[in-house]
């Protein structure tokens, strides 16, 4: 019985496995649409009742699926603490805890369950390439984030000393200046805080120049890593 269930739940290369996957994915999409409709103002009582029924039905199905995945897993604890296991739990947890604490926002995490659909054969190679690319670029990305954190601190410190006297409300401390540093280095620039002194403007110019590199470096690293991953894949095939 366990082997038969495993073939349906975990093996999407079989007809029954694909049908099960498609059913779950469609139910996930429907539940996400229902979750979004719930946020609309002035929903009628009939709509609220229909949404409540749909939520009970989807959570019941997801709960049964979660229990069955634990049952058929060769290593249940490995599944429970895996990425998919945690997402599966977050998909149903808000429903059972709603009496004690409002965790309805966590239902949005159901979107991550769509990743299960990507386990279908035509996406397997792409997922594997991303996995290989992540391993290739791991050290560079760690170094990049460390350097970025240092740049954010330096930027926050610099703008604080330039702008604190002129704008004590916006740049009252280095901690308050970190918000400006993040927005400027990422070139987002919401415009809620900006320099007004000559020194602050000159300093901001250099921070923006550095910020262009901060934005482009990760894209270049990932693109290079994916190219290497594709080469590794082709070498393995040959």
C-alpha positions in Angstrom: 0.0 0.0 0.0 2.8 2.4 0.9 4.6 1.8 -2.4 1.4 2.4 -4.4 0.8 5.6 -2.5 4.4 6.7 -3.0 4.0 6.1 -6.8 1.0 8.4 -6.9 2.3 11.1 -4.5 6.0 11.3 -5.3 6.4 9.9 -8.8 4.9 12.4 -11.3 6.2 10.3 -14.3 3.3 8.0 -14.0 -0.2 8.9 -15.2 -1.7 8.7 -11.7 1.2 10.8 -10.3 0.7 13.5 -13.0 -3.1 13.6 -12.3 -2.5 13.9 -8.6 0.1 16.7 -9.2 -2.3 18.6 -11.6 -5.1 18.3 -9.1 -3.0 19.7 -6.2 -1.6 22.5 -8.4 -5.1 23.6 -9.6 -6.4 23.5 -6.0 -3.4 25.7 -4.9 -4.2 28.3 -7.6 -7.9 28.2 -6.7 -7.1 28.7 -3.0 -4.8 31.6 -3.8 -7.5 33.3 -5.9 -10.0 32.7 -3.1 -7.5 34.2 -0.6 -7.1 37.3 -2.8 -10.9 37.6 -3.1 -11.2 37.5 0.7 -9.3 40.8 0.9 -11.9 42.6 -1.3 -14.0 45.0 0.7 -17.8 44.6 0.9 -18.0 40.9 0.0 -21.5 39.5 0.2 -22.4 36.9 2.8 -22.9 34.3 0.1 -19.4 35.0 -1.2 -17.9 34.8 2.3 -19.7 31.5 2.8 -18.4 30.1 -0.5 -14.9 31.2 0.3 -15.1 29.6 3.8 -16.3 26.3 2.3 -13.5 26.4 -0.3 -10.9 27.1 2.4 -12.1 24.2 4.5 -12.1 21.9 1.5 -8.6 22.9 0.3 -7.1 22.7 3.8 -8.6 19.3 4.3 -7.0 18.1 1.0 -3.7 19.7 1.8 -3.8 18.2 5.3 -4.4 14.7 4.0 -1.7 15.2 1.4 0.8 16.4 4.1 0.1 13.4 6.3 0.4 11.0 3.4 3.7 12.5 2.3 5.0 11.9 5.8 3.7 8.4 5.7 5.2 7.4 2.3 8.5 9.3 2.8 11.6 7.1 3.2 12.9 9.5 5.8 9.9 11.4 7.3 11.9 13.8 9.3 14.0 14.8 6.2 10.7 15.6 4.5 9.2 17.5 7.4 12.2 19.8 7.7 12.8 20.1 4.0 11.8 23.2 1.9 8.8 21.5 0.6 7.8 20.1 3.9 7.9 23.5 5.7 5.9 25.1 2.8 3.3 22.3 3.0 3.0 22.9 6.7 2.7 26.7 6.3 -0.1 26.1 3.8 -2.3 24.5 6.4 -1.1 25.9 9.8 -3.0 29.2 9.7 -6.3 27.4 9.5 -5.7 25.3 12.6 -4.3 28.2 14.6 -6.7 30.9 13.6 -8.6 30.6 16.9 -5.4 31.4 18.9 -3.5 33.7 16.5 -4.2 35.3 13.1 -1.8 33.8 10.6 -3.9 34.2 7.5 -1.1 36.1 5.8 0.9 32.9 5.8 -1.5 31.4 3.4 0.2 33.4 0.7 3.1 31.0 1.1 1.0 28.4 -0.8 2.3 30.0 -3.9 5.6 28.3 -3.2 3.9 25.0 -3.5 3.8 25.7 -7.2 7.5 24.7 -7.2 6.2 21.1 -7.0 4.8 21.6 -10.5 8.3 22.5 -11.7 9.4 19.0 -10.7 7.6 17.8 -13.9 10.1 16.4 -16.4 10.3 19.4 -18.7 11.5 21.6 -15.9 13.9 19.1 -14.2 16.9 20.1 -16.2 16.3 23.8 -15.5 16.0 23.2 -11.8 19.1 21.2 -11.8 21.0 23.9 -13.6 19.9 26.4 -10.9 21.0 24.0 -8.2 24.5 23.6 -9.9 24.7 27.4 -10.5 24.0 28.1 -6.8 26.8 25.8 -5.7 29.2 27.4 -8.2 28.5 30.9 -7.2 27.9 30.3 -3.5 31.2 31.7 -2.2 31.1 34.7 -4.5 27.6 35.6 -3.4 28.5 35.3 0.3 31.5 37.6 -0.3 29.2 40.0 -2.3 26.7 40.3 0.6 29.4 40.9 3.1 30.9 43.6 1.0 27.4 45.1 0.4 26.8 45.1 4.2 30.0 47.0 4.7 29.1 49.5 2.0 25.7 50.1 3.5 27.3 50.8 6.9 29.9 53.2 5.4 27.2 55.0 3.3 25.0 55.3 6.4 27.9 56.7 8.5 29.0 59.1 5.8 25.5 60.6 5.1 24.9 60.9 8.8 27.9 63.1 9.3 27.1 65.2 6.3 23.3 65.6 6.9 22.7 65.2 10.6 22.9 68.9 11.5 20.9 70.0 8.4 18.2 67.2 8.8 18.2 65.9 12.3 14.8 64.3 11.8 15.7 62.3 8.8 19.3 61.5 9.7 19.1 61.4 13.5 21.5 58.5 13.8 23.5 56.0 11.7 20.7 53.5 12.3 18.2 55.9 10.8 20.5 56.6 7.9 20.7 52.9 7.0 17.3 53.2 5.3 18.7 55.9 3.0 21.9 53.9 2.4 19.9 50.8 1.3 17.7 52.8 -1.1 20.6 54.7 -2.6 22.9 51.7 -3.1 20.1 49.7 -4.7 19.3 52.8 -6.9 15.6 52.7 -5.8 15.5 56.1 -4.3 12.0 56.6 -2.9 12.7 60.3 -2.3 11.5 60.3 1.3 15.0 61.1 2.5 17.6 62.9 0.4 20.6 65.1 1.0 20.4 68.9 1.0 24.0 69.9 1.8 26.7 70.2 -0.8 28.8 67.6 0.9 25.9 65.2 1.2 25.1 65.6 -2.5 28.7 64.9 -3.6 28.8 61.9 -1.2 25.5 60.6 -2.6 26.9 60.9 -6.2 29.7 58.5 -5.3 27.3 56.2 -3.4 25.1 56.0 -6.5 28.1 55.1 -8.8 29.0 52.3 -6.4 25.3 51.3 -6.2 25.2 50.6 -10.0 27.8 48.0 -9.4 25.9 46.6 -6.4 22.9 46.1 -8.6 24.7 44.6 -11.6 27.2 42.3 -9.9 24.7 39.6 -8.7 23.1 39.4 -12.2 26.6 38.9 -13.7 27.5 36.2 -11.2 24.3 34.3 -11.7 24.4 34.6 -15.5 28.0 33.3 -15.5 27.1 30.5 -13.0 24.2 29.4 -15.2 26.4 29.3 -18.2 28.9 27.1 -16.4 26.1 24.9 -15.1 24.9 24.3 -18.7 28.4 23.4 -19.7 28.6 20.9 -16.8 25.3 19.4 -17.9 26.5 19.1 -21.5 29.7 17.5 -20.4 27.8 14.9 -18.3 25.6 14.1 -21.2 28.6 13.5 -23.4 
